[in-house]
Amino acid sequence: MEWIVLLIILSFLLRPKDRGKPYNHYFSLLNQQLQKKAGGQPSQLVDLDTVDNNLEAVQQRLHGKTKLRLVVKSMPCLPLINYLMERTGSRRLMVFHRPFLSFLHRYYHDVDFLLGKPLPIAAVARFWHTCDDEQKQRLSHIQWLIDSPERLRQYLRFARQQHIKLNINVEVDIGLHRGGVSSADELSVLLGLIADHPRYLQFSGLMGYEAHIAKLPTLPWRKQQQLFRARDEVARRFTQLVSFIQQQFPDLWHDQLTLNGAGSQTYMFYQHMSLFNDISVGSALLMPKSFERHWLRGHRAAYFIATPVLKKLNRFELPFLEVISKAIGWWNPNWRQALFIYGGYWKAIPEAPGGLSLNRLYGRSSNQEILTSSTRTALTMDDFVFFRPQQSEAVMLEFEDLLIVRRGQIVEKWPVLSRSISEVSHG
Ligand SMILES: Cc1ncc(COP(=O)(O)O)c(C=O)c1O
């Protein structure tokens, strides 16, 4: 008897706090507009005012001599890329996908493209054979990324067959261990091949991505120190390779080489260093959830998914366990109601209103996902719930458009890149 009383007291004391909250003003306004403008289906939104804020944060923290390169895969939307290029004056893009390269290279006549990963030679061939004559004249606007002698030999063979010259940027491993050359000896083999074939190959620089720094497991009291130590190690490796080129291949060295590095989570570590003259940033402009780092504090979330509530049930019931679910609902105020939404299972987590949660006990669904919540969320049928994507690159292409927000108002609809491409090829 005593232990039953103890159990009741304990479960009362351990009861989760009610996390439910209605929308704040921002999401309440968006909800009202989405009900009129979203056509009753899942949508994605980008707030351009927040993008501007994030862009300013980036620009303030770039070393004066460093050029910004926009990462296409992290914001695959042509009007968004146009907007960012206009605001920054950047004419540099990093691309990762052959169809995007083909489309963007045809579209932009004055942009420098750096591949963010080494493409198979078959993709290079597909690119070349789908170029129009005018594009073929602008092959020098592309820097192909090369990670190994085997790949460079493939590219050389192709350049010879087609009587063309390819710009070669060498991927270097400065700690990420995702491939690329990691020693002067390996670099020497690639540079030797390039130097021996000046008709077909042109050295255009190095690319050293170092996202591992941002993932470094650190002791809380030594965070800053450990991060800077990892950054210094990256700098040491990169500088060593640069010095090697200057000393051993002086004919390949010049000031216009592209020395690319960094990304959204690390760009700010080089603001007092002229290690890279070309820094890539994409995701930090939209700030998906998984990019949150304490050193990215000035960046705010600019990108959301919104979807209508189809059904609101004032109870949460697990099939076969109805009685137990009722007890859980009594115990946990955040499981008092079940919302079934239009779509779901995105790489995203609920953001607004407060206190919504995915329910893994019930299971995930891409068709009608369940969210559990407290009654304080004050949602009703047809209201929109907001999610914060964990990343932008995969999620954005799951939709056709972006709804663009300015001063809290949905003002435009911009197509995602895959849609722009299919409209051109079908139009
Ligand atoms: C080579 C390379 N550079 C830069 C980036 C940075 O992209 P983001 O700024 O979107 O993180 C990435 C991301 O995967 C990458 O692979």
PDBQT file of the ligand as one rigid body, heavy atoms in Angstrom, charges set to zero:
ROOT
HETATM    1  C1  LIG A 501      33.287  21.107 -50.561  1.00  0.00    +0.000 C 
HETATM    2  C2  LIG A 501      32.302  21.852 -49.740  1.00  0.00    +0.000 A 
HETATM    3  N1  LIG A 501      32.497  23.148 -49.510  1.00  0.00    +0.000 NA
HETATM    4  C3  LIG A 501      31.625  23.866 -48.779  1.00  0.00    +0.000 A 
HETATM    5  C4  LIG A 501      30.498  23.283 -48.252  1.00  0.00    +0.000 A 
HETATM    6  C5  LIG A 501      29.625  24.122 -47.383  1.00  0.00    +0.000 C 
HETATM    7  O1  LIG A 501      28.280  24.185 -47.670  1.00  0.00    +0.000 OA
HETATM    8  P1  LIG A 501      27.356  24.892 -46.605  1.00  0.00    +0.000 P 
HETATM    9  O2  LIG A 501      27.849  26.296 -46.472  1.00  0.00    +0.000 OA
HETATM   10  O3  LIG A 501      26.002  24.827 -47.159  1.00  0.00    +0.000 OA
HETATM   11  O4  LIG A 501      27.509  24.146 -45.336  1.00  0.00    +0.000 OA
HETATM   12  C6  LIG A 501      30.259  21.919 -48.459  1.00  0.00    +0.000 A 
HETATM   13  C7  LIG A 501      29.080  21.261 -47.887  1.00  0.00    +0.000 C 
HETATM   14  O5  LIG A 501      28.851  20.080 -47.974  1.00  0.00    +0.000 OA
HETATM   15  C8  LIG A 501      31.189  21.179 -49.220  1.00  0.00    +0.000 A 
HETATM   16  O6  LIG A 501      31.026  19.855 -49.442  1.00  0.00    +0.000 OA
ENDROOT
TORSDOF 0
